[in-house]
């Protein structure tokens, strides 16, 4: 399999990885995600396994451990995994985490894990073909269930950073604004935060093609329009 290249594969390294948790852990969306994943983890059979993709800094590991789940992880960024090792301490040693591309998790056998959890990921994939390949890999390695986060607002996708706010920020710090523009012109992946809003029917249709059947959908995140978790099971 030939894996595709897109900016999200490159951006979570160096300072971006080091600052990842500190910039987010108090945010309302982060707290909501933790609650959703905790509820899902508690519903899974104790002793069953979960593969977290992308594993990132291992933010959900305490939740999995509290629910008695065996933890595996996969992330393309060695730097994010290094942060996870530091953040989790001894708990990291109880996890089996690999540096790998979600499109090609060849280190995992068919049906090797019971469930896959995937959050803060699909929105960074630039095409539905890549989404399809990843859903296929999830179906290959998971025996039972997929807990998938999607950001699919109803109607037009709202701007996370409205024009007025961007103008005010630029006027307050013109030097920084010029720097941001120059980095974007150089196509620096660390500054490419493009969100790809994939149509829900398309994503779910591709999931069904790989044997995933929609079982439940969470309530919308109050602080992030369109953000939900989708519980899918093998049909």
KAKA-V252834 format. One record per pair of residues at least 6 apart in sequence whose ideal C-beta (glycine too) atoms are under 7 Angstrom apart, sorted by the first residue. I is the first residue (numbers start at 1). J is the second residue. D is the distance in whole Angstrom. If there is no record, write none. Layout:
# KAKA-V252834
<<I	J	D> <I	J	D>>
This chain:
# KAKA-V252834
<<1	103	7> <1	104	5> <3	101	5> <3	103	5> <3	104	5> <4	103	7> <4	130	5> <6	126	5> <7	189	4> <7	192	4> <8	124	4> <9	76	5> <10	189	4> <11	189	5> <11	190	5> <11	192	7> <12	77	4> <12	79	7> <12	80	5> <13	77	6> <13	79	4> <14	79	6> <16	190	6> <17	77	6> <17	79	4> <17	80	5> <17	83	5> <18	83	6> <20	57	6> <20	80	7> <20	83	7> <21	57	5> <21	87	7> <24	30	5> <28	223	4> <29	221	6> <29	223	5> <29	224	5> <29	227	7> <32	221	5> <32	222	7> <32	223	7> <33	119	6> <34	63	7> <36	218	6> <36	229	5> <37	60	5> <37	63	6> <37	117	7> <38	63	5> <40	147	5> <41	63	5> <41	64	6> <41	67	4> <41	69	6> <42	67	5> <44	50	7> <44	67	6> <44	69	6> <44	115	6> <46	67	7> <46	68	3> <47	68	6> <47	70	7> <48	69	6> <48	114	4> <48	115	7> <49	69	7> <49	70	4> <49	72	6> <49	113	5> <49	114	5> <50	64	6> <50	69	5> <50	71	6> <50	113	7> <50	114	7> <50	115	5> <50	117	6> <51	72	5> <51	74	6> <51	113	4> <51	116	5> <51	141	6> <51	142	7> <52	60	6> <52	71	7> <52	73	5> <52	117	5> <53	74	5> <53	102	5> <53	116	6> <53	118	5> <53	121	7> <54	74	7> <54	75	4> <54	76	7> <54	102	7> <54	121	6> <55	73	3> <55	74	6> <55	75	4> <55	81	7> <55	84	7> <55	97	6> <56	75	6> <56	80	5> <56	84	7> <57	80	6> <57	83	5> <57	84	5> <57	87	5> <58	73	7> <58	84	4> <58	87	6> <58	88	5> <58	92	7> <58	95	7> <60	117	7> <61	71	6> <61	88	6> <61	91	6> <61	95	6> <64	71	5> <65	91	6> <71	94	7> <71	95	4> <72	95	7> <72	96	5> <72	113	6> <73	95	6> <73	97	4> <74	98	5> <74	100	5> <74	102	6> <74	105	6> <75	81	6> <75	99	7> <76	99	7> <76	100	7> <76	101	5> <78	99	5> <81	97	6> <81	99	6> <84	92	6> <85	92	5> <98	107	5> <100	107	6> <102	134	5> <102	137	6> <103	130	7> <103	133	5> <103	134	6> <103	137	6> <105	137	5> <105	141	6> <108	141	4> <110	140	6> <110	141	7> <111	143	4> <112	141	6> <113	141	6> <113	142	6> <113	143	7> <114	142	7> <114	143	5> <114	144	5> <115	142	6> <115	144	6> <115	145	4> <115	146	7> <115	147	7> <116	138	5> <116	141	7> <116	142	5> <116	146	5> <117	147	5> <118	148	5> <118	149	6> <119	149	4> <120	149	7> <122	131	6> <122	150	6> <122	198	7> <123	151	5> <123	195	5> <123	196	6> <124	196	7> <125	131	5> <125	196	6> <126	196	6> <128	198	6> <128	202	6> <128	206	7> <131	198	6> <131	203	6> <131	206	6> <132	206	5> <135	206	6> <135	207	5> <135	210	5> <135	212	7> <136	210	5> <138	146	5> <139	210	4> <139	211	5> <139	212	6> <144	233	7> <144	234	6> <145	232	7> <145	233	5> <146	212	6> <146	232	4> <147	229	6> <147	231	6> <148	229	7> <148	230	5> <148	232	6> <149	227	7> <149	229	5> <150	200	7> <150	203	6> <150	228	6> <150	230	6> <151	195	7> <151	197	7> <151	226	5> <151	227	5> <152	197	6> <152	200	4> <152	226	5> <153	197	7> <153	225	5> <153	226	3> <154	226	7> <157	197	5> <158	225	5> <170	177	4> <180	191	6> <183	191	4> <184	191	6> <204	214	6> <207	232	6> <211	234	6> <211	235	5> <212	232	4> <212	234	7> <213	232	6> <213	233	6> <213	235	4> <214	230	6> <214	232	6> <215	231	5> <215	232	6> <215	233	5> <216	231	4> <217	228	6> <217	230	6> <218	228	5> <218	229	4> <220	226	7> <220	227	7> <220	228	6> <221	227	4>>
